[in-house]
Amino acid sequence: MVRSVIRLFSADKSISSSLLNRCGAQVFRTVMARAVYRMRPVLGKGTPGGADWQARIGDLLGDGLVIWPDFLSADAFGEVHREAMSLEAAACQFPDDLPQNALHHGPNRLQLVVLSDKCWHRFPAIRDFYEDPRLVGLMQAGERRPLGLSTGHRAFEHLVQGPESELTDPETHLHSDIFFHTHKAWLYLEDVGLEHGPLVAVKRSHLLSASQLGYVYAESCGTNQGSRRITLEEMRRLGFEETVLAVPKNTLVIANTCGYHRRLRGQPGKERFAIHWSLRANPFRMF
């Protein structure tokens, strides 16, 4: 019980104590995490960009979603694309600097090449992308905390749609990653159509309401999965609609993934490539 109480103020998705959950522990954590978040100032407002820049910050804070086509110049994107598409081969050659990880989601496979301080000297264009003040500024505005090149998880993603199967990709179920504001960014390296299994996001579902807290409470007292699955009944009651992110290459997408989202099921054999940045810090830290 003492351990579960300590976990109340952690970044753990949920706590295992059925007694604490029946007493509203997960609802308490959710409300308190949002209160701490609101106490932190919005960073990134001083980044150059004018009214358009402010509008994108407004999209991230209000809708929980930013879609920025043609994010990089043609030359810069060409260099990022060239470096990124060589990463899997480089990871085989330099496994200590570029660890790989294959995740099997039902019939689909997500190959990750993890990027860190050990590899930037080999991939300067990708490093420049991660240090782009527009990207950093938006992520700082969403997180309300300063970010550095070593903050969060950065990786090259290669998603392959598997054959038709009775197995289900759990990522295709509408869900919320966690109970507090947290953000992920993708720079898509090739055009993403419906056949490639695009991201699907639900705008404004990161904003808390009494009805959503009711679902949070019911989940914590029931299956208590942590990444809460969202039902069609919940979507209907809350009046939410999905946005399918079928986007051209060189599009930056940033999503607040405590909001509802999923991966669309694509066509067997189709591939999707992206440079990814994921953030998840203890929500009860002031800075």
Phi, psi and omega in degrees: 000317180299318179297320179295322178296319178298322182291346176306325184252040178240176176270007177301142184298323182205174174241151190272345185291115179294327179295311179297322179293320177295333177277001176093025184300316184290324175296316178301313180299318183296314181292317181294320179298321178291324179295316177297319180301315181294337179283341180275143179288152175283117178269164174096352183294336181274359180291135181304143178160348175067206185297323180298320178298314179298324179296323180291322174298318177299321177298317183293315182286323184273312182267340186076019186206132173237131175236114187235093178292157178049049184295315179259157172297161182302318181292314181296319179295321178301319179291318178298316180299314181298313180295316184296319183286352176262358189293321182294320177293320179295325180295327176291328182277326183233068186295334179287325181275332185228074180296141178251155178211128179252123178252131180254110180254093186060231179279352186265154180235130176247109179267126182243136168245114186281133182252136182209184181302337182290342189247353190297330181294338179269340186227069185294327180292321177293320176300317179299323177299312181294336179263003179303124184298335178289316177295309181299318181298318178294316180294322176294322178296319179291318183278337184058044176200153179290146182232145177239179183293339180262003183278132175082193182246126181238137185200157167270130182248132175231102182262128178243123177284122182279178181290164174303134188204160173285343178289145181247134173285115182297338180288348178276354176271132179300130185206169172245130184298317191197173190274357183231166181297125177208153193229148174227145179232143176227134166253114185277131188266343176223161176303139179247112175256180179299329182288344183268001181074060183289162172293143173238127182234155178245108182299142174070003179283354175279347180275132190277141174225165179299323179295318178296321178298327176298318178291323176300315181296314181298320179296316183295329179272352182252250183287332175052054185282341184093292171275094191292127177280141186253129182269161176297327178296320178295316179300316181296315183295323183273353177072030183268154174228151181275147171244118181270124186265066169275106192228156176285163176302157183067027173259130173266130175237129173238129181230139170277108191269011161280345170286164185286139180198168177196177174250130178288142175288126182260193180268140181307135178089346181283147185237149177228135184236138180203156166261131193235148174221122183238135181237137173201102181245165177301120186287350184264003173278136180289328183225000000 
